[in-house]
């Protein structure tokens, strides 16, 4: 079973662990991502998360399908991500995966967090303890869209623009 949730509520590691528990599983691997109190020496007060929720859930469903395809022994998967303000030391994400044996659960959990950071449209803003402005932070892993070419002033833009890596088909 897959348990997926985006919530403004505090995450309960125990409740999420209970969701994936199964009599036939000898392993539950849990990853908990928390807000740390600094970023590159700047004191952090809290993080704030926003998501394109329907797209994020669809992305999480695809990640679960990929996990099940790669590790056939996985029994249950829970991916809970917090939205809104997340103070220092509190969990922003909890991933729990159960399987009969630890290796698959551990490997799948590691792969899962990397995939969530890479593929799911969730963004975070850091708020600092000092008076500096909050900053949106990009996940280094997030898939970047192909860069559009930069045109000089003398170049003409033909509309509609089709990036060169796409094929345009006109049907009549």
C-alpha positions as CSV (number, residue, x, y, z in Angstrom):
1,X,0.0,0.0,0.0
2,X,1.2,3.6,-0.7
3,X,0.5,6.3,1.8
4,X,1.1,9.8,0.4
5,X,0.3,13.1,2.1
6,X,1.1,16.8,1.9
7,X,0.0,18.5,5.1
8,X,0.4,21.6,7.2
9,X,0.3,19.5,10.3
10,X,3.3,18.4,12.4
11,X,4.5,14.9,11.2
12,X,4.3,12.0,13.6
13,X,7.1,9.6,12.9
14,X,5.5,6.9,15.0
15,X,2.1,7.1,13.2
16,X,3.8,7.0,9.8
17,X,5.9,4.0,10.9
18,X,2.7,2.2,12.0
19,X,1.1,2.8,8.6
20,X,3.8,0.7,6.8
21,X,4.2,-2.0,9.5
22,X,3.3,-5.5,8.4
23,X,3.3,-9.0,10.0
24,X,5.3,-10.3,7.0
25,X,8.0,-7.6,7.1
26,X,11.1,-7.7,9.2
27,X,12.3,-4.3,8.2
28,X,11.0,-0.7,8.2
29,X,13.5,1.9,6.9
30,X,12.7,5.5,7.9
31,X,14.2,8.7,6.7
32,X,13.3,11.9,8.5
33,X,14.3,15.3,7.0
34,X,14.4,18.1,9.6
35,X,14.9,21.8,9.6
36,X,18.5,22.6,10.7
37,X,19.4,25.9,12.5
38,X,21.8,27.2,9.9
39,X,22.6,27.4,6.2
40,X,26.2,28.3,5.2
41,X,26.7,30.0,8.6
42,X,23.4,32.0,8.5
43,X,21.2,31.2,11.5
44,X,17.9,29.8,10.2
45,X,14.6,30.4,12.1
46,X,12.4,28.2,10.0
47,X,11.7,26.8,6.5
48,X,8.4,27.4,4.7
49,X,7.3,24.9,2.0
50,X,4.9,25.3,-0.9
51,X,3.8,22.7,-3.5
52,X,1.9,22.3,-6.7
53,X,-0.1,19.8,-4.7
54,X,-1.9,17.8,-7.5
55,X,1.3,17.5,-9.5
56,X,3.3,16.7,-6.4
57,X,1.0,13.8,-5.5
58,X,1.2,12.5,-9.1
59,X,5.0,12.6,-8.9
60,X,5.0,10.8,-5.6
61,X,2.7,8.1,-7.1
62,X,5.2,7.6,-9.9
63,X,8.1,7.4,-7.4
64,X,6.2,4.6,-5.5
65,X,5.6,2.7,-8.8
66,X,9.3,3.0,-9.7
67,X,10.3,1.7,-6.2
68,X,8.0,-1.3,-6.6
69,X,9.4,-2.0,-10.0
70,X,13.0,-1.9,-8.8
71,X,12.5,-3.6,-5.4
72,X,9.7,-6.3,-5.8
73,X,9.8,-7.2,-2.1
74,X,8.6,-3.8,-0.9
75,X,5.4,-4.1,1.0
76,X,4.3,-0.6,2.1
77,X,5.5,2.9,1.3
78,X,4.7,6.2,3.1
79,X,5.9,9.6,1.9
80,X,4.6,12.5,4.0
81,X,5.8,16.0,3.3
82,X,5.0,19.0,5.4
83,X,3.8,22.3,3.9
84,X,3.8,25.8,5.4
85,X,6.2,26.8,8.2
86,X,8.5,24.1,9.7
87,X,10.5,25.3,12.7
88,X,14.1,24.2,13.5
89,X,14.3,20.5,14.6
90,X,10.8,19.6,13.2
91,X,10.4,17.1,10.4
92,X,9.6,18.4,6.9
93,X,9.5,14.9,5.3
94,X,9.1,11.4,6.6
95,X,9.7,8.4,4.3
96,X,8.9,4.9,5.7
97,X,9.3,1.8,3.6
98,X,8.7,-1.8,4.8
99,X,10.0,-5.1,3.3
100,X,10.7,-8.6,4.5
101,X,14.5,-7.8,4.6
102,X,16.4,-4.7,5.5
103,X,18.6,-4.3,2.3
104,X,15.6,-3.6,0.0
105,X,14.0,-1.3,2.5
106,X,17.2,0.7,3.1
107,X,18.1,0.9,-0.6
108,X,14.6,1.9,-1.6
109,X,14.4,4.6,1.1
110,X,17.7,6.1,0.0
111,X,16.6,6.1,-3.6
112,X,13.2,7.6,-2.6
113,X,14.5,10.7,-0.9
114,X,16.8,11.4,-3.8
115,X,13.9,11.0,-6.2
116,X,11.6,13.2,-4.1
117,X,14.2,16.0,-4.1
118,X,14.8,15.6,-7.8
119,X,11.3,15.2,-9.2
120,X,8.6,16.5,-6.9
121,X,7.4,20.2,-7.3
122,X,7.9,21.3,-3.7
123,X,9.7,24.5,-2.9
124,X,11.2,25.8,0.3
125,X,11.9,29.3,1.5
126,X,14.5,29.9,4.3
127,X,13.7,32.5,7.0
128,X,16.7,33.7,9.0
129,X,17.0,34.8,12.6
130,X,18.7,38.0,11.6
131,X,17.0,40.8,9.6
132,X,18.1,39.4,6.2
133,X,15.3,38.7,3.6
134,X,14.0,35.2,3.3
135,X,15.4,33.2,0.4
136,X,13.9,30.6,-1.9
137,X,16.1,27.6,-2.1
138,X,16.4,25.3,-5.1
139,X,17.1,21.6,-4.6
140,X,20.3,20.9,-6.4
141,X,18.8,17.6,-7.5
142,X,15.7,19.1,-9.1
143,X,15.3,18.3,-12.8
144,X,16.0,21.5,-14.7
145,X,14.0,22.3,-17.8
146,X,16.1,22.8,-20.9
147,X,17.4,26.3,-21.1
148,X,15.9,28.5,-23.7
149,X,18.3,30.3,-26.0
150,X,19.2,33.9,-25.2
151,X,18.6,36.1,-28.1
152,X,20.6,39.3,-28.9
153,X,18.8,42.5,-29.7
154,X,19.4,42.0,-33.5
155,X,17.8,38.5,-33.5
156,X,14.1,38.1,-34.3
157,X,11.8,35.9,-32.3
158,X,9.4,33.8,-34.4
159,X,6.2,33.1,-32.6
160,X,5.2,30.6,-31.5
161,X,8.6,29.6,-30.4
162,X,9.4,25.9,-30.5
163,X,12.6,24.8,-28.7
164,X,14.9,23.1,-31.1
165,X,14.8,19.8,-29.2
166,X,11.0,19.5,-29.9
167,X,9.3,18.5,-33.1
168,X,6.4,20.6,-34.2
169,X,3.6,18.7,-36.0
170,X,0.8,20.7,-37.7
171,X,-2.4,18.7,-38.3
172,X,-5.2,19.9,-40.5
